[in-house]
Structure formats: C-alpha cells, structure tokens
Amino acid sequence: MAIDLLWRNYKETKELSYKQILIEKYIQLVKIVAGRMYNYYGGNVEYEDLVGFGIFGLIDAIDKFDINRDLKFETYAQIRIRGSIIDNLRKLDWIPRGLRKKAKEMEKAINTIENKLGRSATIKEIADELKTNETEVESILSEISTLNVISLEETLVSKGDTYAALSDLDSPEKIFENKELRCILKEAIDNLSDKEKMVISLYYYDGLTYKEIASILGVSESRISQLHSKAILSLKNLLALKGII
C-alpha cells in the first residue's frame, strides 16, 4: 500500500492495523535517534531503554501528525522521539549529585569569565577562576559532557511547544518565536571559538559522532567531548542572558 494512502486510511478510520504498519515503517527513525543520543548518554542508560522511550514519541507523532500540512513526517517524528527520550530520562533522575555540583561550578566559572570578557573562555582562564589546573578542567568537562547536553536539550525542548511540538508552528506567534530563537542560537554559536563552532557544526548539522569528528580534527575523542561540553556551557550562558532560560 502506498504510504500516502496508508496515512489517509489511518487518519480517516483510526484502525489499529494501519497504525501498526506505520509504527513498523518508521521504527528505524527511533533507532537512529536513540543510537545518536546513546553516544553521549551511554554508560548511564541502556540503548534498548532509549529505543523504548523513543517509541512512545513515535506513537505520539503518528497520532498527532497532520497529513494536510506541508511538513515531512520524518522531521516532525524525530523531534517528538527526541523529546520523549529526554522527558523520560529526566524522570529517571539518574545523574549523581556530585556530578551536578561540578557542572554548576563549571557553569558559574564560565559565565563569570565570558560575561566579563565578552568572548569564549579559555581552559586556562577557567582553571584560574576555579583555582585549579588545566588538566583538571579538561577532566571535569569530559565528565559533565552528558549532563551539559541533556540540560541544554531539556531547555530547548521545554520552550515549547515553541521548539518541540510543531503543533501550531504555522501561527504568526510561533513563526516569530522560532525565528527569534534561531537568531539567538546563531549569535551564541558565533561567540564560540573556531574549534567549538566546528564541533557543534559537525555534531548537530552533519550528524557525525565524536569518533568521526576526532578523526577530522586530528584529536582524541576525549578532546571532542571537552570541546562539546565547553561549547554547550557557553551557549547556555548566552541563552540565559537573552532570557531564553
């Protein structure tokens, strides 16, 4: 059965057999999103759990998708799947208190430096602010990398039904809000160091893994994790200054 006909049949009849076929057809989307998120959640949660959380998002996307809108289901579904995974991870509350404390201290140090200098903080500057050495700063950045990514993604997903739901994205208010958010994110990214910009671009826009980015930049995966973590903290700082978080 052609996919357009399958969608129309399901939306008109709500027949569970059609819904099951749609789930089976798009289950690969869940595996792709879960696999990508496992790259930085791994060690704290099982891949199968991420897939399970993502399936809830896929089912929700199938139920709420408007086939009459000019929007690809794959685009809509991936946002719902991602949001479902993040929401369920947040409910698990598996992040150790000590790790949260380190993340807060690092975030505060970076905010202090960047708000004072108006540019991305260096590792040495962060070490001086924390009264420690550069090796320790790099170690902490690697350790809190997962938490930083979760924190920023939770923020963006929770903005919204503005950012995540796409349920009323056609309204003038939502168009404006999303355009404004993109502009603010672009400004934030422009303030990053060249290497941080490269990591953000390759990771989020090109969909590469830490290992692939490390190969391109000629550094270790650990170094990529540090750059990613530092970039996320800098982005959070500017978003906070703009009133986004």
C-alpha positions in Angstrom: 0.0 0.0 0.0 1.3 3.5 -0.9 2.4 5.5 2.1 0.1 8.4 1.3 -2.9 6.0 1.1 -1.8 4.3 4.3 -1.7 7.6 6.2 -5.1 8.7 4.9 -6.7 5.4 5.8 -5.3 5.6 9.3 -6.4 9.2 9.8 -9.9 8.5 8.5 -10.5 5.2 10.3 -8.1 5.2 13.3 -7.8 1.4 12.5 -5.1 -0.1 14.7 -3.8 -2.3 11.9 -2.9 0.8 9.9 -1.2 2.3 12.9 0.8 -0.8 13.5 2.1 -0.7 9.9 3.1 2.9 10.3 5.0 2.1 13.5 6.8 -0.7 11.8 7.6 1.5 8.8 9.1 4.3 10.9 10.7 2.3 13.7 14.1 2.9 12.1 13.7 6.6 12.9 13.6 5.7 16.6 16.7 3.5 16.3 18.6 6.3 14.5 17.7 8.9 17.2 18.3 6.5 20.1 21.6 5.5 18.6 22.7 9.1 18.2 21.7 10.0 21.7 23.4 6.9 23.1 26.7 8.4 22.0 26.6 10.8 25.0 24.1 9.0 27.3 25.9 5.7 27.1 27.1 4.3 30.4 24.2 5.8 32.2 21.3 4.2 30.3 20.9 1.2 28.1 20.4 1.7 24.3 17.2 -0.5 24.5 15.8 1.9 27.1 16.3 4.8 24.8 14.6 2.9 22.0 11.7 2.2 24.3 11.3 5.8 25.3 11.6 6.8 21.7 8.8 4.5 20.6 6.4 6.4 22.8 7.4 9.6 20.9 6.8 7.8 17.6 3.4 6.7 18.6 2.5 10.2 19.8 3.8 11.6 16.5 1.7 9.3 14.4 -1.4 10.2 16.4 -0.8 13.9 16.2 0.7 14.4 12.7 -1.5 16.4 10.4 -1.2 14.9 6.9 -2.6 18.0 5.3 0.3 20.2 6.4 3.4 20.9 4.3 5.7 19.1 6.7 7.6 15.8 6.3 6.6 13.2 8.9 10.2 12.2 9.4 11.1 15.8 10.5 8.2 16.0 12.9 8.6 12.5 14.3 12.3 12.9 15.1 11.6 15.9 17.2 8.8 14.0 19.1 11.0 11.0 19.5 13.9 13.1 20.9 11.6 14.9 23.2 10.1 11.7 24.5 13.6 10.3 25.3 14.7 13.4 27.1 11.5 13.6 29.1 11.8 10.0 30.3 15.5 10.5 31.1 14.6 13.5 33.2 12.0 11.4 35.1 14.7 8.8 35.9 16.8 11.4 37.7 19.9 9.2 37.4 22.5 12.0 37.4 24.7 11.8 40.6 24.5 14.8 42.9 28.3 15.2 42.8 28.2 15.5 39.0 25.5 18.2 39.2 27.6 20.1 41.6 30.7 20.0 39.4 28.5 21.1 36.4 27.2 24.1 38.4 30.6 25.2 39.5 32.0 24.9 35.9 29.0 26.8 34.5 29.4 29.6 37.1 33.1 30.0 36.3 32.5 30.1 32.6 29.6 32.6 33.0 31.8 34.9 35.1 34.6 34.9 32.6 32.5 35.2 29.4 30.2 37.9 30.8 33.3 39.9 31.8 35.3 39.4 28.6 32.5 39.1 26.1 34.1 36.1 24.4 34.5 32.3 24.8 36.6 31.4 27.9 39.8 29.5 27.5 40.7 26.4 29.5 43.5 28.4 31.3 41.0 31.2 32.3 38.6 28.6 33.6 41.4 26.9 35.6 42.4 30.2 37.1 38.8 31.0 38.0 38.3 27.6 39.7 41.8 27.8 41.3 42.8 24.5 39.7 44.9 23.4 36.7 44.0 22.9 33.1 44.2 19.1 33.2 41.6 19.1 36.0 39.3 21.5 34.0 39.5 19.2 30.9 38.8 16.2 33.1 35.7 17.9 34.6 34.5 19.0 31.1 34.7 15.4 29.9 32.9 14.1 33.0 30.0 16.6 32.8 29.6 16.4 29.0 26.5 14.2 29.1 24.8 16.4 31.8 25.5 19.6 29.7 23.9 18.2 26.6 20.9 16.9 28.5 20.5 20.3 30.2 20.5 22.3 27.1 18.3 20.0 25.1 15.7 19.9 28.0 15.7 23.6 27.9 15.1 23.8 24.2 12.5 21.1 24.1 10.6 22.6 27.0 10.5 26.0 25.3 7.9 25.0 23.6 5.7 23.6 22.4 7.5 26.5 20.7 10.5 24.4 19.9 9.4 20.8 20.1 5.8 20.2 19.4 5.3 21.8 16.0 1.6 21.6 16.7 0.8 25.2 15.8 4.0 26.2 14.1 2.1 27.9 11.4 0.7 30.6 13.7 2.4 34.1 13.4 3.4 34.0 17.0 5.2 30.6 16.7 6.9 31.6 13.4 8.2 34.7 15.1 9.3 32.9 18.3 11.1 30.2 16.3 12.8 32.7 14.1 13.9 34.7 17.1 15.2 31.5 18.8 17.2 30.6 15.7 18.8 34.1 15.6 19.7 33.9 19.3 21.3 30.5 18.8 23.2 31.7 15.8 24.5 34.6 17.8 25.5 32.3 20.6 27.3 30.0 18.2 29.2 32.9 16.6 30.7 33.7 20.0 32.3 30.2 20.3 35.9 29.5 19.5 36.6 28.2 16.0 37.1 24.6 17.2 33.9 24.8 19.3 32.0 26.0 16.3 33.4 23.2 14.2 32.4 20.6 16.8 28.9 22.0 17.1 28.5 22.1 13.3 29.8 18.6 12.6 27.9 17.1 15.5 24.5 18.8 15.1 24.3 19.7 11.5 26.3 17.0 9.8 25.3 14.3 12.3 28.8 13.0 12.9 29.9 11.0 16.0 32.7 12.0 18.4 34.9 9.5 16.8 34.3 10.8 13.3 34.8 14.4 14.4 38.0 13.5 16.2 39.3 11.9 13.0 38.6 15.1 11.0 40.2 17.4 13.6 43.1 15.1 14.3 42.5 15.0 18.1 41.2 12.4 20.6 37.5 11.6 21.2 38.0 12.9 24.8 39.1 16.3 23.4 36.0 16.4 21.3 33.9 15.7 24.3 35.6 18.5 26.2 35.1 21.0 23.3 31.4 19.9 23.1 30.9 20.3 26.8 32.5 23.7 26.9 30.5 24.9 23.9 27.2 23.8 25.5 28.0 25.7 28.7 28.8 28.9 26.7 25.6 28.5 24.7 23.6 28.1 27.9 25.2 31.3 29.3 24.2 33.4 26.3 20.7 32.0 26.2 20.4 32.9 29.8 21.5 36.4 29.2 18.9 36.6 26.4 16.2 35.4 28.8 15.7 32.1 26.9 16.5 30.0 30.1 
